[in-house]
């Protein structure tokens, strides 16, 4: 036999022997699985003449897997105990550590510094504050008749065209918040003395006094119409005295045994109708006047109800107008009447 044939035969024998060992192991596993007793494995005789093993130190072993013989059962590949290869994670699922988060510059902690003592805030310069808007005060007009008002807030003016006029215009006024006077109600036609107006009235003349006078007392044959002034309702015992003496130009209440004459020149107030249905005393030459009472200077001057004719020296207007004015008059307003030539 040639050397080449011997070498090839040895190599074949080694390859077959390896396959037989594997086959024997698998065959024994199969026999144990199906319950048959193990039997010694016999090398087929047909392989003796064809398989040879050749080994040299310089040659790496080569394994040749022959086709299995029909007489040797080969287990199914699924029954072969083959260890699973190590699972290599998919590159996409490989756990890649995230890069270290870099804090945002804004979130960077500030260095700790020693706390400075709180200092008082700098005082701001005082800002000029706008003055509160003041309400616009209504201004009135001047009165048509000259004369002092002496703190009165409600005034009646009686303005005649001339000193000899027997009629005049009566107007009520309220003091305006901004100064001056504002009209209260309409102008009213008034009747004055048959001798006109005079700065020096007397018992012998039927003239209405010129000047500024207070209004402090009211009366009437009818009940109080609603005035705030002191008011008395007249009856048969009420008299206004015009005779000379200590009772001159005063109101007296007496029925019998009186110290004054119960007749002319004194006025029996309750019977003087409609004149004294309502009346307001004009404080000319009375105890409430600055000069007091002067004998013979004139008496019984009233603002009363008119009968449409000139008076003996009083100021007379319609009853409805007088009632309206009396309701408006109040002591708190310190009312006055100014009589004169416009």
C-alpha positions in Angstrom: 0.0 0.0 0.0 1.3 3.4 -0.9 2.0 6.0 1.8 -0.6 8.3 0.4 -3.3 5.7 0.5 -2.4 4.8 4.1 -2.6 8.5 5.1 -6.0 9.0 3.5 -7.3 5.8 5.0 -6.2 7.0 8.5 -7.9 10.3 8.1 -11.1 8.7 7.0 -11.0 6.3 9.9 -10.6 9.1 12.4 -13.5 11.0 10.9 -15.7 8.0 10.9 -14.7 7.2 14.5 -15.8 10.6 15.6 -19.1 10.3 13.9 -19.6 6.8 15.4 -19.0 8.2 18.9 -21.6 10.8 18.4 -24.0 8.4 16.9 -23.5 6.0 19.7 -24.2 8.7 22.3 -27.4 9.7 20.4 -28.4 6.1 20.0 -28.1 5.5 23.7 -30.1 8.6 24.5 -32.8 7.4 22.1 -32.8 4.0 23.6 -33.2 5.3 27.1 -36.0 7.6 25.9 -38.0 4.7 24.4 -37.3 2.3 27.3 -35.2 -0.3 25.3 -32.0 -1.6 27.0 -28.7 -0.3 25.9 -26.9 -2.5 23.3 -23.2 -2.3 22.4 -22.6 -0.4 19.3 -20.9 -2.5 16.5 -18.9 -0.8 13.9 -20.2 -1.8 10.5 -17.8 -4.1 8.7 -18.2 -2.2 5.5 -16.3 0.7 7.0 -13.2 -1.4 7.9 -12.0 -1.5 4.4 -12.7 2.1 3.6 -11.9 4.2 6.6 -8.4 4.9 7.8 -7.0 7.5 10.2 -3.9 9.4 9.6 -2.5 11.8 12.2 0.5 13.9 12.1 1.6 16.5 14.6 1.6 19.2 12.0 -2.0 18.5 10.8 -5.1 19.9 12.6 -7.8 17.3 12.9 -10.5 17.4 10.3 -13.9 16.0 11.0 -15.9 14.5 8.2 -19.5 13.6 8.9 -20.6 10.6 6.8 -24.1 10.0 5.7 -25.8 7.9 8.3 -26.3 4.3 7.6 -29.9 3.2 7.1 -29.4 0.7 9.9 -28.4 3.4 12.4 -31.4 5.6 13.6 -30.5 9.3 13.8 -32.5 11.3 16.3 -34.4 14.4 15.1 -32.5 17.6 15.3 -35.1 18.9 17.7 -34.1 16.3 20.3 -30.5 17.1 20.1 -29.4 18.9 23.2 -27.7 21.9 21.8 -27.0 24.8 24.1 -28.5 28.1 22.8 -25.9 30.6 21.8 -25.5 33.6 24.0 -28.1 36.2 23.1 -26.5 39.2 21.7 -28.7 42.3 22.3 -29.8 44.1 19.2 -27.9 47.2 18.6 -31.2 49.2 18.9 -32.0 47.7 22.3 -28.5 47.9 23.7 -28.6 49.7 26.9 -26.6 52.7 26.2 -26.0 54.9 29.2 -27.3 58.4 28.7 -24.8 61.1 28.8 -24.6 62.9 32.1 -27.3 65.6 32.3 -25.7 69.0 32.1 -27.7 71.5 34.3 -29.1 74.5 32.5 -27.1 77.6 33.2 -30.2 79.1 34.8 -30.4 76.2 37.2 -26.8 76.4 38.3 -26.8 77.0 42.0 -25.5 80.3 43.1 -22.6 80.4 45.3 -23.5 80.7 49.0 -22.5 84.1 50.2 -22.7 85.6 53.6 -26.2 87.2 54.2 -25.9 90.9 54.2 -28.0 92.8 56.8 -31.2 94.1 55.3 -30.9 97.8 54.7 -33.8 100.2 54.8 -35.2 100.9 51.3 -34.1 104.2 49.9 -36.7 106.8 50.6 -38.4 107.8 47.4 -38.9 111.4 46.8 -42.3 112.6 47.8 -44.6 112.7 44.8 -46.8 115.7 44.4 -50.3 114.5 45.0 -53.1 116.0 43.0 -55.5 117.9 45.1 -58.9 116.3 45.4 -61.2 117.8 42.9 -63.5 120.2 44.6 -67.2 120.3 43.6 -68.1 123.2 41.5 -70.0 125.6 43.8 -72.9 127.4 42.1 -72.7 131.1 42.4 -75.8 133.2 42.6 -76.7 136.8 41.8 -77.0 140.0 43.9 -80.3 141.0 45.4 -82.4 143.6 43.7 -82.8 145.6 46.9 -80.0 147.0 49.0 -79.8 146.0 52.7 -78.0 143.8 55.1 -78.7 140.1 55.3 -76.8 139.6 58.6 -76.1 135.8 58.2 -79.6 135.0 56.7 -79.7 132.1 54.3 -83.3 132.8 53.2 -84.4 136.2 52.2 -87.5 137.9 50.8 -87.1 141.0 48.7 -89.9 143.5 48.0 -88.8 145.8 45.2 -90.9 148.8 44.0 -90.2 150.8 40.9 -90.3 154.0 42.9 -90.9 155.2 46.4 -94.4 156.3 45.4 -95.4 152.9 43.9 -98.3 151.0 45.6 -97.2 147.7 44.1 -93.9 145.8 44.1 -92.3 142.6 43.1 -91.8 140.0 45.9 -89.2 137.3 45.4 -87.9 134.6 47.7 -84.2 133.8 47.7 -81.8 131.1 48.9 -78.2 131.8 49.5 -76.0 130.2 46.8 -73.2 127.8 47.9 -70.6 129.8 45.9 -71.9 133.2 47.1 -74.8 135.3 46.0 -78.4 134.3 45.9 -80.6 131.9 43.9 -84.3 132.5 43.3 -86.8 130.4 45.1 -90.1 130.1 43.3 -91.6 132.7 41.0 -91.9 136.4 41.4 -95.1 137.5 43.1 -97.0 140.8 42.7 -97.3 142.4 46.0 -99.4 145.4 47.3 -97.7 147.9 49.6 -98.8 151.1 51.4 -101.2 153.6 49.8 -98.5 156.2 50.5 -95.8 154.1 48.9 -92.5 153.4 50.6 -90.9 155.5 53.3 -87.7 155.5 55.3 -89.6 157.3 58.1 -93.0 155.7 58.6 -95.4 157.0 61.2 -98.9 156.5 62.7 -100.1 159.3 60.5 -98.9 157.9 57.1 -99.9 154.7 55.3 -96.4 154.0 54.0 -94.4 150.8 54.0 -91.0 151.0 55.8 -87.8 150.8 53.7 -85.0 148.6 55.1 -83.9 145.1 56.2 -86.0 143.4 58.9 -86.1 140.1 60.7 -89.0 137.7 60.5 -89.5 136.0 63.9 -93.2 135.5 64.5 -96.3 134.3 62.6 -100.0 134.1 63.4 -103.4 133.7 61.7 -107.1 133.2 62.2 -106.5 129.8 60.6 -104.4 126.9 61.8 -100.7 126.8 61.3 -100.1 126.1 57.6 -96.8 124.4 58.3 -94.3 127.2 59.1 -91.3 126.6 61.2 -91.6 130.1 62.8 -93.4 130.4 66.2 -97.1 130.6 65.3 -100.3 131.4 67.3 -103.8 131.1 66.1 -105.9 134.2 66.9 -109.2 134.4 68.7 -111.4 137.2 70.2 -108.8 137.9 72.9 -105.9 138.7 70.5 -105.0 142.4 69.9 -102.2 144.4 68.3 -101.5 147.6 70.2 -101.0 150.9 68.4 -102.0 153.3 71.1 -99.2 155.2 72.9 -97.7 153.7 76.0 -95.6 150.8 77.2 -97.5 148.3 75.1 -96.9 150.2 71.8 -96.4 147.9 68.8 -96.8 144.6 70.7 -99.2 141.6 70.7 -101.5 141.3 73.7 -103.9 138.6 74.6 -106.8 139.8 76.8 -110.6 139.4 77.0 -111.8 141.6 79.9 -110.2 144.1 82.3 -107.4 144.8 79.9 -104.9 147.7 80.3 -105.4 148.8 76.7 -108.3 150.0 74.7 -110.3 147.1 73.2 -110.9 149.0 70.0 -109.3 151.7 67.7 -106.4 152.5 67.3 -105.7 148.9 68.4 -106.4 146.0 65.9 -108.6 143.1 66.9 -106.7 140.5 64.9 -109.3 137.8 64.7 -111.8 140.0 62.8 -109.4 141.3 60.2 -110.3 138.8 57.5 -109.0 137.8 55.0 -105.9 139.9 55.7 -104.9 138.1 58.8 -105.9 134.6 57.9 -102.1 134.1 57.7 -99.6 136.7 58.6 -95.9 137.1 59.4 -94.7 140.0 61.7 -92.2 142.4 60.0 -89.8 143.4 62.8 -89.9 147.1 62.1 -90.0 149.2 65.3 -90.5 146.1 67.4 -88.7 144.7 70.4 -86.7 142.4 68.1 -85.5 145.4 66.0 -81.9 146.7 66.6 -83.3 150.1 67.6 -86.1 148.7 69.7 -89.6 150.4 69.9 -89.9 154.1 69.2 -93.2 155.8 70.1 -95.1 157.1 67.1 -92.7 155.6 64.5 -95.4 153.3 63.2 -96.9 149.9 64.2 -98.5 146.7 63.0 -96.5 146.1 59.9 -97.1 142.5 58.6 -96.7 140.3 55.5 -100.3 139.2 55.0 -103.0 138.1 52.6 -104.0 140.7 50.0 -107.5 141.8 48.9 -106.1 143.2 45.7 -105.7 146.8 47.0 -103.1 149.0 48.6 -102.5 148.6 52.3 -102.1 150.9 55.3 -98.4 150.1 55.2 -98.2 146.3 55.2 -97.0 144.0 52.3 -99.8 141.8 51.0 -99.7 138.8 48.6 -102.1 136.0 47.6 -103.0 133.5 50.3 -101.5 130.5 48.4 -98.2 132.3 47.8 -98.1 133.3 51.4 -98.6 129.8 52.7 -95.8 128.5 50.4 -93.4 131.1 51.8 -94.4 130.5 55.4 -93.7 126.8 55.0 -90.3 127.7 53.6 -89.4 130.0 56.5 -87.5 128.6 59.5 -85.7 130.2 62.4 -82.5 128.2 61.5 -82.3 130.2 58.3 -82.5 133.6 60.1 -84.9 134.8 57.5 -85.2 138.5 56.6 -87.3 140.8 54.4 -85.6 143.6 52.4 -88.0 146.4 51.2 -86.9 149.1 48.9 -86.7 150.7 45.5 -85.2 148.5 42.8 
